[in-house]
């Protein structure tokens, strides 16, 4: 990532979870050209599935900084 992108990421990580999710959604939408409604439906279904799995103890949560470290090692 560029220095500018890293600076933006550092600031974004200061946001609460809801704000980060909204930011992710806005960034994701910036790539969309067609099929927005279908994508929204698919992502809503996926989000609900992940929430259900988390609440059932089948999925664990990670702090954003920990997740980013894992991703950068891949």
Order of alpha helices (4+ residues) and beta strands (2+ residues): alpha-alpha-alpha-alpha
